[in-house]
Amino acid sequence: MIKMLRIDDRLIHGQVAVTWSKQLAVNRIIVVSDSISQDPIQVSALKMAAPEGIKAFILPVDKAAKMLNDPRADRLQVLLVMNNPVEVAQLLSELTTQPSVLDVANYGRVAGIEGRHKITDTVYLSDDEVTIFKTMATKGSHFIYQPLPNDAVKSVDELLEG
């Protein structure tokens, strides 16, 4: 079961590794990224960042979809972490079972905020990314903005409307 898909530039870090993994009671963290899965140094660093007792996998989109669509994955408690809305849309279109929660937080500042829309204090989206989120919403994928479990939940659809 996919408990949450989170879009976060930092991937596995304190909020994900400690706070969200405990809140969601996951036993797997899967980072999904075509480029990062090909970088052995990043793969190693991300695996080391996972908390004790939680297995971390770093997979390209196609392999993640195949793994998550396998009926055996239903007994796993999974937190997906991604940092590319294009790949998020691709993965969601390939999954047979959608994540329970779609969350975006801490995204868009790494590449620089120039030319991006400030959606929240920690989310900045380009015009193309706004379009991607709106398209995903028309297909039934509604994201929330919730940086930490105790933070108020905000609808990304509403935040995009301004």
C-alpha positions in Angstrom: 0.0 0.0 0.0 1.3 3.4 -0.9 0.6 5.5 2.1 1.9 8.8 0.6 3.6 10.2 -2.5 5.6 13.3 -1.5 7.2 15.7 -3.9 10.2 17.2 -2.1 13.5 18.4 -3.6 15.4 17.1 -0.6 14.1 13.5 -1.0 15.1 11.5 2.1 15.9 14.0 4.8 14.8 14.7 8.4 11.2 15.5 7.7 10.8 12.4 5.5 13.2 10.0 7.3 12.1 10.7 10.8 8.8 12.5 11.0 6.7 11.2 8.0 8.1 7.6 8.1 7.0 7.3 11.8 3.6 9.1 11.2 2.8 6.8 8.3 4.3 3.7 9.9 6.1 2.8 6.7 8.5 0.0 6.1 9.8 1.2 2.7 10.8 4.5 1.3 11.1 4.5 -2.4 12.7 7.4 -4.2 11.6 7.5 -7.8 13.8 9.3 -10.2 15.2 8.3 -13.6 18.3 10.4 -13.2 19.1 9.8 -9.5 18.6 6.1 -9.9 21.6 6.1 -12.3 23.9 8.0 -10.0 25.6 5.5 -7.6 26.8 8.2 -5.2 23.3 9.6 -4.8 21.8 6.2 -4.5 24.3 5.3 -1.7 23.7 8.6 0.2 19.9 8.2 0.0 20.0 4.7 1.3 22.2 5.8 4.2 19.7 8.5 5.0 16.8 6.1 5.6 16.0 5.4 9.2 16.9 2.1 10.8 14.4 -0.6 10.1 13.1 1.0 6.9 14.4 -0.2 3.6 15.1 2.4 1.0 15.0 1.8 -2.8 16.0 4.3 -5.5 14.3 3.3 -8.8 13.6 4.8 -12.2 9.9 5.4 -13.0 9.3 2.3 -15.0 10.8 -0.1 -12.4 9.0 1.7 -9.6 5.7 1.3 -11.4 6.3 -2.4 -12.1 7.3 -3.1 -8.5 4.3 -1.1 -7.0 1.8 -2.8 -9.4 2.9 -6.2 -8.3 0.2 -7.6 -6.0 2.9 -8.5 -3.4 3.5 -4.8 -2.9 0.0 -4.5 -1.3 1.4 -5.8 2.0 4.1 -3.2 2.1 3.7 0.2 3.8 5.4 2.6 1.3 6.3 6.2 1.2 7.2 7.4 -2.3 9.4 10.5 -2.6 10.0 12.3 -5.8 11.4 15.6 -7.0 10.1 15.9 -10.6 6.4 16.6 -11.3 6.8 15.3 -14.9 7.9 11.9 -13.5 5.2 12.1 -10.8 2.5 12.4 -13.5 4.1 9.6 -15.5 4.2 7.3 -12.4 0.6 8.1 -11.4 -0.6 7.2 -14.9 1.1 3.8 -14.7 0.0 2.8 -11.2 -3.0 0.5 -10.8 -3.6 1.7 -7.2 -3.1 5.3 -6.4 -1.3 6.6 -3.2 -3.5 7.4 -0.2 -2.1 10.9 0.1 -0.4 13.1 -2.5 1.7 15.8 -0.8 4.0 18.5 -2.1 6.3 20.5 0.1 9.8 21.9 -0.1 9.8 22.0 -3.9 11.1 24.4 -6.5 13.7 26.4 -4.7 16.7 24.2 -5.6 16.6 25.3 -9.2 16.2 28.9 -8.1 12.9 30.8 -7.8 13.4 33.2 -10.7 10.5 32.8 -13.1 8.5 30.6 -10.7 5.2 31.2 -9.0 5.3 31.2 -5.2 2.5 28.8 -4.2 3.5 28.7 -0.5 6.6 29.7 1.4 8.2 26.3 0.4 6.7 25.6 -3.0 7.6 27.4 -6.2 6.3 26.2 -9.5 7.1 27.1 -13.1 4.3 27.7 -15.6 4.8 24.2 -17.0 4.6 22.7 -13.5 1.4 24.5 -12.7 0.0 23.0 -15.9 1.2 19.5 -14.8 -0.5 19.9 -11.4 -3.8 21.1 -13.0 -3.7 18.3 -15.5 -3.1 15.7 -12.7 -6.1 17.2 -10.8 -8.4 16.8 -13.9 -7.4 13.1 -13.8 -8.3 12.8 -10.1 -4.9 13.3 -8.5 -5.4 16.0 -5.9 -2.4 17.1 -4.0 -2.2 18.6 -0.6 0.4 20.9 1.0 1.4 19.6 4.4 5.1 20.0 5.3 4.8 18.2 8.6 2.1 15.9 10.0 0.9 18.5 12.6 0.6 21.3 10.0 -2.7 22.2 8.6 -3.6 20.5 5.3 -4.1 22.9 2.3 -5.4 21.9 -1.1 -2.9 22.5 -3.8 -5.8 23.0 -6.3 -7.0 25.9 -4.2 -3.5 27.3 -3.7 -3.0 27.3 -7.5 -6.3 29.3 -7.9 -4.7 31.9 -5.8 
